[in-house]
Amino acid sequence: MSAKSILKSGRVSALAGAGLVALVIALSSPHGSFFSTGVAIADEAIQPAAQAQSISWASVVKADKPAVVTIITSSKPEPAVASREFQQGTPFDEFFQQFFNERGFPGQVPGQRGMPAPRHRSGGLGSGFVISADGMIVTNNHVVDGADEIKVVLDDGTELAGTLVGRDAKTDLAVVKINADKPMTAVSWGDSDKAAAGDPVLAIGNPFGIGTTVTAGIVSARGRDLHSGPYDDFIQVDAAINHGNSGGPLLNANGEVIGVNSAIYSPNGGNVGVGFAIPSDQAREIVARLIEHGSIEHGFIGIQIQPVTKDVAEAIGLSKEEGALVADVTADSPAEKAGLKPGDVVTAFGGKDIKYPKALSRAVADLSPGTDSQISVWRNGKQKDLDIKVGNPDLGKTASADSNNDQPELSSGETMVPDLGLKLADLTPDQRQQMDVPEETRGALITDVTGDKANEEGLKDGDIILSVNQTPVDGAQDAARQIAMAKKAGRNSVLLLVEHGNAQAFVALPFANG
């Protein structure tokens, strides 16, 4: 899946800046506390998958459609809006330039005729849904981001002014409030954890500004990661979702919101049956916090983490391929102050088991800065519990400098490690200067990679091995000795902490005869 073909939520304002009425992407995220609509589905509606096509959604649509709204925003023009939310050179840049410059206006906003000619203000279009009788509305952050004015169009055509209550860019969720002269029809939250691949779902929104539309399909997959942030755990669906559906609800057969439509995969700009929604179980808590505080400060502990593979687990004596392997610890961070070290495997945080890195990212981000918590790690074959105070995200960190593509000159006195297919050498003063390696950095320089597995793992000439099986090494012979000891101890693989440029990561390599 090409990254440039993923249309993310929150890009509506960018479309508007090109002089078009921005139509946002279909899938959204549910947050907050919905009020029950009392929707009841006939028993025959819940049927085996083979009979799914016979399900009628009429009662769900009748009950929930009045709670779905269209959100129209306007904002003052900004220069170079097309790339306002993307830095130049990102995978999204090419797609959005093409979308802005080559595509005509695909639809109309209610009340407008023809293509919008004025360019002095930009506009955006999205969807949302009412979660309380007093007019609280959930939508995507990208639908309202940068808006000076928000207009909410109800299902019956009534237009009301909307006020932004709060928004959170990391989760792409926002809450808008309207003041109506009567109690609003609201939808209720469902349990997204119960949604499984094959379950029927219904999406409601305003695609292309043509008016409120319902489309049906099934859950295609769970746990999709679009690499957009720590909360990525999208529900993938095949229900038709298009521009303008962003922020609308994804409903289960009981008429409950199990997701907020927020993105689609589209090589041609239209629906191809691959859409993504933010699970309601994630959205509900975020929405509640936005309503209470207006914004959210996410937690930060300051570590780089990676998955625990089979080879990693075997190398460090873990019985399961679970947890989050700590590759690096930021200086003066909450993690360093708590005593975390590279090579630790985080197995629990805040009393919850951590089975994979994303679970740790979400658990940390869910906590507010200043929160005291506990983190459990696997270190040197034992479980260890540490107290940690969650901090603020490190916003002052600058981007890494461009890496030097020149390979360092190979040194004499190289040490062969045939079991891993590596050739190692000590770091010379000239190499340290050429590679900008601090004097205090100890390790073994990789000068040649001949092993298939080492090549597959991305090891290259110029990488530096900092530790072997969590034991720091000082030079090539020390690294070779530690690797030999691991093999002699009966290990089938060895865990290397490798520095490449300004980043470091753990790599587990099996022995050639392992």
N, C-alpha and C positions, 0 to 999 in steps of 0.2 A: 504494500500500500504506500503510495507516494505521499510524503508529508505535505506537499503542496496541494494535494487533492482533498485534504481534510479541511472542511470549512468550519471554523470554530465559532462558538458563540461570542458575542461581544464585538462582532465586526460590522454591525449594522451602521454605526455612526460613520465608519470609514466609507461605506457606500454612499451615504448621504453627502459626504464632502465632495463627491465627484459631480454634484449637481443632480443626482438621482434621488428618488425616495428610497432610502435604504430598506431592503427586505432581508431580514435576518434568517438564520438557519433554524431549521425546524426544532430540534430537540432542546428540551429545557431541563431545569432542575428544581424539584420541589423542596421548599424549606418552610417551616413554621408549623402552626397548629390549625389544621382545617376543621371546619364544623361539618358534621355529618349532614348529608342531604337526604338520608333515609332511602337511598336507592335500593330497590329489591329486584333481583334477577330471578326469573323463573328457574325451577330446578332443572328443566330440560336444557337451560343455557349452558350449564356446566357439564360438558360431554367429553368423551375421549377425543384425542387429536384427530382421529379418522373422521369424526363428524363435526370438526371445528367450523367447516364452511357453512354449516346450517345454523350457526348461532346468530340470533338477531340482537343487534345492539340498540334497538329502538328505545327501550326503556332507559338505558344508560344515557343515551344522547338527550332524551327528553329531560332527564333529571339534572345532568351536568352541563349541558351546553350553555344554559343561561349564566353560568359562573365563569365562562371563558370570555375574555375581553381582548380587544385589539389595542395596542399601545403605539401611539404616533408621537415621535419626538422631533424637535427642531432645535438647531443650535447655530451659533454664528460660525461662518466659514473659517477654516484654519488652513494655512498653507501646507501643501503636501499631505493632505489628509489620507491619501491612499496608503501611505506607509506609517501613519501616525502611531499605530499600535504594534508595528513590526519594525525592528531595526533593519536598515538596508542590508541586503544580502542574505536574509533569512529564507528558508524554504518556501514561506508563504508569499514573499515579495513578488515573485514572478507571476504567481497565479492571480493575485489581486490586481496587479497592474493590467494583466490581460482582461480580467473581469471588468475593471473600471473603463478601460479604453475601447474594448471591442464589443461589449454586450449592450444592447439597447434596453430600454426600460421594460421589464417583463410583466408588469401589471399595474393596476391603479389602486390608489388609496381611496377608500370610500369618500365621496364628495368631490373628487377631482375628475377632470375630464382631459383625456389626452396626456401627453408627456409633460412633466413639469418644466416650464421654461425658466422661471426665476432662478438665479444662481446666488443671490445675495444671502440666502439662508439655506442650510442643508437640513434634510429630514431623514428620519429612520422609522422603520415599521417592524413591529414584533407582536408577540402574543403574551398573554398572562392569564392567571386564574385567581379567583377570589377565594380566600381561605377563612374569612370571618364575616359575619353579618354586618359589621361596621365598616367594611370596605377595604380591608387589607388585601393586597394583590401581590402574588409571587410572579417574578419574571426572571430573565437572565440579566446579569450585569451589563453584558455588551449591548443590550437593547436600550438601556438608559444612559450608558456611559457618555459623558460629555454633553448631555442634553441641557439646554437652557429652559425649555418648556416641555411638559409631558401632557399629552391628551389621551384620555381613556375612552374608548368607544365600547359601550355595552352591547350585548347581543341584540337588544331591541333597537339599536341605533342611537341611543342617548349618548351625548358627548359630555364628559365631565373633565375638569382639570385634575391632574394627578400631582401629588407631592411625593418626592423621594424620601422615604423613611430611612433607608440604609442600603448599602451595597457592599459586596465583597468580591474583588477581582479574582482572588485565588480559587474560589469555588464557582465563580461566574453566576452568582445569585444576587438578586436585589428584591426589595420590597417597596411597593408604591401604595399610597393611601388616597382614596377618593371619599368625598363627602356626598352621599346620596340622600334623597328625601325619604327613603324607606329602607328597611333591612335588605341586605343583598343576599342573593342565593349563593351559597358557598359549597365547595367540594371538601371531601374528607381525605386525610392521608391514609394510605394503605401501607402494608409491610412489604417493602421491596425485597427483603431477604427471602421471602417465600416465592418470588417470581423465578421461574425456571425456564430454560430453553424449551420452546414449544408451546408455552402458555399464550393464549390469545390476548391481544392488547389493542387499545384504541387511542389514536392521537387526535387532538382537537386544536385547531389554530387557524390563522388567517394567511394562507400561502399566497404570495404575490399580491396581497391586498384585494383579492377578489371577494372576500367575505368569509365568515366562519365556516370551516370545512372539517369533516370527520373522515378519517381513514383508518382501516383496520389491518392487522397483521398478527405476527407472533413475535415472541422474544427469540431472537436469533442466537444470542450468546450473552454471557455474563462476564463481568470483570475485565472489560476492555480498557487498555491503557493507551491513551493518545499522547502521552508524554507532555501534557500541558500543565501538570502540577501535582502536588502530593495527594490530591483527592481523586485522581483518575481511577475510576472503578465503574465505567459506564455500562449501562444496559444497551445492548445492540438490538435493534428491531428492524423488521422489513416493511413496516407500515409506511406508506408514502409520506415523506416529510420534505418540505421545500422551503425556500426563502420566505420568511414571514412567520414560520411556525415556531421560531425560537421563543422560549419562555412558556409555551403551551404545555398542558398536562398530558402525560401518558397514563392511561387508565387500565385497570384490570377488569375482569369480567364482572366484578361487583361494583364497578363505577368508582373505585378508589384510586387516588393518585399514587402511582408507584414510581413515577419519574418525571423529570422536567426536561423536555426536549431541548437540546442545545447544539448539536452538530450533525453534519452529514458527511459521508464520503462521496465525492462526486467528481469524476474526471471531466464532466461536461457542464457543470453548473446546475444540473437538475437532479431530481430524485432517481437513484438507481437501486433503491431497496436496501441501503445500508445507512441507518441512522443511529444516533447515540443520545441517550437520556441520562441525566444525573439521578441516581437512585434516591428515592424518597427518604430512606433511613439516614442518608447523609444530609439531605436538604432540610429536613424538618428542624434539626437542632440549629443549623446555621441561620435559618429564617427566624427562629425564636430569639436568637441572640441579636440579630439585626433589629428586630422590633423593639427589643429592650434597650440596646445600646446605640444603634445607628451605624455601628461599624464593628469590625472584629480585628483584634490583634492575635495573630497566630503565634504559637510557641516555636522555639528554636533551641537546639542543644549544641549544634556545631560539629557534626560528624559527616563524613562521606561513607556511604554504605553500599554493599553489593550483595547479590544472592549467595546462599550457601549451596554450592553444587555437590554432587556426589563425591567428586574428587576432594573438594574442600573438607567435607564432613569426614571423609576417611583419613585425611591428613592430620586433622586435629582431634580425632577420636570421638566425634559426635555420632550418635546412633541414628539420627534422622537428618535429612536434608532440609532443615528448617532454621529460621532465624534470619538476622541481618548481620552480615560480616562488616565490621568496622575497618575501613581502608585507611582513613586518616582522621585526625582529631584537630580541630582548629585551635590555635593558640589562644589562651585566655577565655575560652568558651565555657559554657556550663558543663559540657562533657569533660573537658580537661580538668576543671575544678572538682568534678565528681570522681575523677580517677579513671576514666575510660582510656583504653589504649588501642592502637592499631592491632588487629588480630583478635580482639574480643568479638564474640558472637552474641548479639543481643537476643535473648530468648523471651523476655517479658518486659513490659513497660506499664507502669501504673496499674499493676495487678492483672493485666491482660497478656495472654500468650502472643508472641510475635512469631509468625510462621514464615513471613517473607518481608523484604525491605519496605514495600509500600505500606504494609500494616504499621510499621514503626513510624514512617513519615506522617501518616494520618493521625496516629495516636499523639504524636508530639504537636502537630499543627492544631489539633483540637483543643489543646490546653492554652490558657492565657499566660502571658509572661508573668513570672513571679510565683507560679504554682510550684509547690513542693511535691515531688513524686519519687518513685523508686524504679530503678532499672536493674534488671538481672542479666548477667553476662556469663558466657562459658569461656573460661580462661585457664590454660594449662591443665586441661582435663578435669576442672572442677567448676561448680556453679558458684557465682559470687554476686551478692546483692549490694548495690550502691545507692546512696541517696543523691538526688539531683534536683536543682532548682531550675525550672524552665526559664529561658531568657527571651529577649527580643531577637527577631531575625537580623542577621548581619548585613545590613543594607549598605554599609560603607565599603564592602569588599569590591575592589576593582577587578576588571576582566584581566585574564592572564595575558601576558605579552605574547606576541607571535613567536611560535617556536622556531628555532634555528634548524633549517632543513639540512644543513651541512653535517655529514657524519663525522664524528671525532676520529682522529687518526688512531689506528690500532697500535697498541703498545706491545713491547716484547714481554716475555715471561708469561705467556697466556697459559691458562689451566683448562684442560678439557674435562667436560662432564658428559660422557657419552650416553649415560643412562637417561639424560634429559635432552640430549641433542643441543648442548650449549657450549660455547667457548667463552671463558671469563678471563678478566685481567684486573689488576689493581688500577685505581684511578691515579693518574700522574698529575702534577701541578699544571702542566700545559693543558691537559684535558679538562681539568676543573675550570680553568680560565676560559677555555673555548666554549664549554657547555654551561658556564655560569653556575657551577656547583659549589655551594659553600664549603669551607674547610671542615666544618663540624659534621658534614654528611659523610657517613661511613658506609661502605658497601662494596659490591663487586660489579665491575662494568661488563656488560654483555658485548662481546666483540664479534660474535658470529652465531647464527641460529640455523641449525641443520635438522632439528627434530620436527617431525610433522605436527605433533601436538603443540609444541612451542610456537610454531608458525600459525597454527589455527587460533591460538589464544592471543595472537597479535604481538608477541615479543619481537623486538627489533634490536639491531646493533645500536648501541648508545644508551639503552635502558640500563638502569642500575638496580641490582638486587640488594635490598636493604635488610631483609631478614629471611631466614629459612625456618619454617615451622615455628614462627613467632619468636625466634631467637635472633637478635641483631647480629650481623656479620661484618667483619672488618677485613675486607679484601677477598681476592679470588680463592686463595687456598682455604680460608676459613669457611667460605660458602660451600666449596666442594666437600670439605670435611663434614659439615652439618648435613649435606645431602646424602653422603655416604652413610652417616650414622642413622638417618631415617630409614634408608633401605635395609641396613643391617638389623634394625629393630622390627622389621617385618611389615613396614608400611608399603602400600601399593602406590602411593603418590606422595608428593611433597608440596607444601604450601609456601609460595614465594611472595614477599611483599616487594613490588616492583615500582620504581619511580620512572615516569616518562614525561620529560619536560617539567611542567609545574604541577602535575597530577600524579597520584600514586594509587595503586590498586593491588589486590591480592589475586594471584594466579595459581591455581592448583594444577600441577603437571604429574601425570602417571609415569612411573618408571618404564623404560623401554620394554622390559620383560614382565611388567606388572599387570 
